[in-house]
Amino acid sequence: MRGFGADMGIDLGTANVLVYVKGSGVVLREPSVVAIDKNNGTIIAVGADARRMLGRTPGNIVAIRPLRDGVIADYDVTERMLRYFVQKAGGKKIFLKPRVMVCIPSGVTGVEERAVRQATLQAGARQAYLIEEPVAAALGAGLDISEPTGSMVVDIGGGTTDVAVLSLGGIVCSRSLRVGGDKFDDAIVRFIKKEYNLLIGERTGEEIKMDVASAYPLEDRSMEIRGRDLISGLPKSITVTTGSVYRAIQEALDAVVGAVKEVLEQTPPELSSDIADRGIILTGGGALLNGIDTLISDKTGLPVYVAEDPLSCVAVGTGKALATLSVLQQAESKKTIRKKRYTTA
């Protein structure tokens, strides 16, 4: 039924795009990268194929990330990328345009919100709905946020970290900061450049993060990396350790922990006791950083758990939220009717 316009949920992430199709689950997981020919503006590759081109393209081809810090940085490229993913997830022939629900960070502005909605419609959606990432992450992690009980979610994505306390189906208090996996990568690249006079690419920075980085270093691992020596200009190999990488990402880690503490300070006492019992749930790709759960638990004194599939939580959450699309449509129609009445009066 995918070709007949099945409802879709999209986790429009800075690092990856995940597409959930109603009735089929997560059918697509691709990097948020587009390769474009600068001479004529045509798209050469999208997703995994484009990511392999990062830092390796000739002068006439540029591989770019159209999303930065959780929001659209290049509207036209984002719209074309979305169109590609919607068509790929829906099958070669979509007979009926799908209704699409897209995740957005909790701290986006009205302008950024409208840009996402418009890009989704331009990409081929019949109707576009938005859901805040902490809500989708909580649903995808299996939390029942409809109850009058406090739940705390920390969603660490590629461009943003969203911290929220939820109860009765909504966000009680939250904080969104533009620190995520990309900031960890950038910090590692800068550290290697400063400490070792070695220039490496962002892909190498990400590999270092995944292989040897730790937010709570209990054991020291090492990794050999290659780059260009800034003094001689020649290729050079060095060995980096967990301890040195920890120093590189410590500032970004402190920002995440600070956001968690800030939200906890704003949480009503009744909900605070619920969180003390139920703990904090980590979702997003950043939740896979070694030791991040131990670090947050140590700094807050609360139990911290990593969701079963943190990378897919937001996308799966949109899938669960898709079941309420009829309720959203009724609410939208009521708003339209009220606006018409107010205008007539």
Secondary structure, DSSP 8 states (H G I E B T S, - for coil): -GGGT--EEEEE-SSEEEEEETTTEEEEEEES-EEEETTT--EEEETHHHHTTTT---TTEEEE-SEETTEES-HHHHHHHHHHHHHHHH-S--SS--EEEEEE-TT--HHHHHHHHHHHHHTT-SEEEEEEHHHHHHHHTT--TTSSS-EEEEEE-SS-EEEEEEETTEEEEEEEES-SHHHHHHHHHHHHHHHH-EE--HHHHHHHHHHT--SS-SS--EEEEEEEETTT-SEEEEEEEHHHHHHHHHHHHHHHHHHHHHHHHHS-HHHHHHHHHH-EEEESGGGGSTTHHHHHHHHH-S-EEE-SSTTTHHHHHHHHHGGGHHHHHHHHHHHHHHHHHHHH-
